[in-house]
Amino acid sequence: MSRFMISDLPLAGLKRITHQRFGDQRGFLSRLFCAEELAAAGWQKPVVQINHTFTALRGTVRGLHYQLPPYAEMKLVSCIQGEVWDVAVDLRTGSSTFLHWHAECLSAENGQALLIPEGYVHGFQTLSDNCELIYLHTAAYAPQKEAGLRFDDPRLKIAWPLAVAELSGRDQAHPLLTDAFKGVELL
């Protein structure tokens, strides 16, 4: 029996994963990852890094982040406390959804996750205080291949649901897109 519901989203390769919960009066069990079951959603590589983030303040934006090849990564992002508005933007050269974005509400309550393909930029805004996320990555963090875009880039026109309460200096310094940007060429 599958422990996940996999749903296609409007951007090529982007998937919503709904974790099935099995519970009783004590609580529940929810499988966060199964390589065999998620292969149907396109997960083909091993998990090489798992990150846990905590964000204290409602309205905080983290992102938009990605890694360049050969460290481009697929991510599975799950919210285990609170609620976030999770955003993915297709940066893949030649993609029919190039520079289009999609967002999903992820929360501890709804048990949904976002499976983000290689060549996408990712970020989120907290919709509640005290949010915790778990990220599974197919590539290790490589600071020399790290890149980002501004959360408020006018070409992306991301409609963040709340006023931005907090933003790191690093995220404020990400560049705006220019006509010279042709996307991420995956290997």
N, C-alpha and C positions, 0 to 999 in steps of 0.2 A: 504494500500500500504506500502510495506517495505521501510524503510529509510536506509537500509544497504545492501551491497553485502557482503556475507560471503564466503571466499575462504579457502579451506584446504591448508595447507603448508606441506612440506616434513616431518616434525617432528610430531609425534603422538600428537594430541590435539591442536597444534599451529594453529592459524587462522589469516588470514588477513581480516580486516574489512574495507570496503570502505564506507565512509559516503556519502550519496547522498546529493547533494546541490540543493536547490530550490531558484532561484534568479530572479531578475529583474534589472532595471537600478539603484536601490538603493544599491544593494549588494546581499547577500544570507543568507539563514538559513540552518544550518546543525545540525541534531540531533547527539549529541555525545554518548548518552547512552539511551537504552530502554530495561529494563529487559525482557519484553515479547518477543521482537524480538531477543535479544541476547541469549535467552534460547536455541535456535536452534544451537548456537555455543558452548554450554556447560556452559554458565553463569547461575548458579543456586542459588548462595548466594547473600545476600544484599551487596550493596556498604557500607563499613564501614569507609572508609577514602578516601579522594581525595587530591592529592598532585600536586603542580604546581612548576616546576623547570625552572630556567633561567640559561643558560650557555653562557658566553660572547664570548669565543674564539673558532674559528674554529680549529678542530683537537683535542679538549678536549675529553677524555674518562671518562665516569662515569660508574662504575661497575667493576666487575660483582657481583651483589647482589642477595640474596634470604633469606627467613626466614624458619626456621625449624618448623616441626609440634610441637605443634598443631596450630602454627601461619603461616603455609604455606598459601600462598595467590595466587589467580588468579589476574592478572593485565590486564587492558585495557589501553594501552599507545597511546596517540595521540599527534602529533606535531602541535602546533597552530601558531608557528612563526619559520621561518628558515627551515633547513633540517638536519636530522640525519640519521645515519646508525644504526638501532636498532637490537640488537643481543639477541637471546634466545638460551640457551643450556639445553638440557634434562638431568636432574640429577635423574630421577625416577628409583629406584631400580627395575630391571627386565624389564625395557622398551626396546623395540626393537630398539629404537633410543637413548639409553643411551650414553651420552657424545658427541652426534652429535649436531652441531649448525646450525642455520639458521639466516640470516639477511635480513631485508627489509629496503628500503629507505622510511622514513616517512617525510612528509613535509606539510607545510601549503597549498601548491599548490595542492598536489595529494589527500588530504583528507583521507589518509589511516591510519589505526591504527593496532596495534598488540595485539591480545588477547593471553595472556601467561598463560598457566595452572599452577596449583600448582605443585611444584617439579621442576620448571625450575629456572635457574639463568638468570639474565637479566642485560644488560648494553647497552650503546650506545656511538657513536662517533659523534660529531658535524661536519657537512659538510659545515656549514656556520657560520658566527658570529651571536651572539644574537639569540640563539635558546630557545624556550619555549615549554615545554611538560606538558601535563595534564595526571596524572596517577589516575585511579580508582582502588581501592583495596578491596578484600573481607575479609581482616584481618587487624587489626590495627597494627601499627609498634610496635614491641616487641624487644627492644634492647638486651635482654638476649637470644633471639632466632635468632638474626641476624647472617648471615654467608656470605662469599664471596669467590670468586676465582680470581686468577691473570688474568688480561686481556691478558697477553702474555704467558699463560701456554702452554708449548710445547706439552702436550697431546691433547689440544683442537685445536691448530693450527688455531686460528681465523685470517683471512686475513683482518686486519683493513685497510680501504682504504687510510688513510692518516698517515703520521708520527704523533706520539702522541705529542701534543703541551703542554697539561696540564694533570695532574693526581694527585689526592689528596694523601696525606701521608697514609691515611687509605686504599685506593685502592692499593697503592704500597705494603702495608704490608700483603695483602691477601695471603694465602698459595698456593703453587703449589699442584696439585693433586699428590697423592702417590698411590701405589698399594693397600694400606689399605682402600682407599675410595671406598665404595660400593654403594654410592648413597643416595638418600633421600627416606626413607620409609614413604609413606603417611599413615595416620591413616584411 
